[in-house]
Amino acid sequence: MTRLRLVAGEKPPAAADRDAWPPELRAVVPLDLAVVDVARVERIDRRALAMVAGLLVGLLVFVTLLAPEIWREPWARLAGPLAVYFAPLGLLVVREIYGRGVVAVTAEGLGVHTFARPAAFVRYRAVRRVRRARLLGGLWLETARGRVFVPWRLADAARPAVARARAAGGRIASLAGEIDDPVGFLVERDGADPT
């Protein structure tokens, strides 16, 4: 009977680099890729929420000072206008909640895990189009298999790392041809508008 024993040795470079990956992305990113950078957003920007809420409450106080009789209306009648009035704050809260996550940048692609979506890895060469996510803020990376959402704070944090990966790996091209990237996230454009 042959006995096997475990011999301690060094980890291969890719496996050692694998320890730097966020746990959320270890299952979706290929084992042989090295990490260029990891961008992480875990907190909600409470200053922005407080600023918008303060502005809305301040405007409501101003309107109350100008026309205090508005509060004599039945609450059922005021509910609709107040809901519309506070809708931008609600949209900002949703944007901040869905904007949390982590993006890991490699020379081959991006590993993305956000609060609202499961972890995904998208290779640069699989991306056909990069579009703005107007309502949520951020970017949609469109491939033949679907779309990957990158929130705006993560896209801003990952942009320098993508530029470094692009500089190290050369020009990024899609399998479908030229990448349609008007925002200049993957393909640098002259005069590209910021995310």
ABEGO torsion letter per residue (X at the ends): XBBBBBBBBBBBAAAAAAAABBAAAAAABBAABBBABBBBBABBBAAAAAAAAAAAAAAAAAAAAABAAAAABBAAAAAAAAAAAAAAAAAAAAAAAAABEBBBBBAAEBBBBBAABBBBBBBAAABABBBBBAAAEEBBBBBAAEBBBBBAAAAAAAAAAAAAAAAAAEBBBBAAEBBBBAAGAABBBBGBBBX
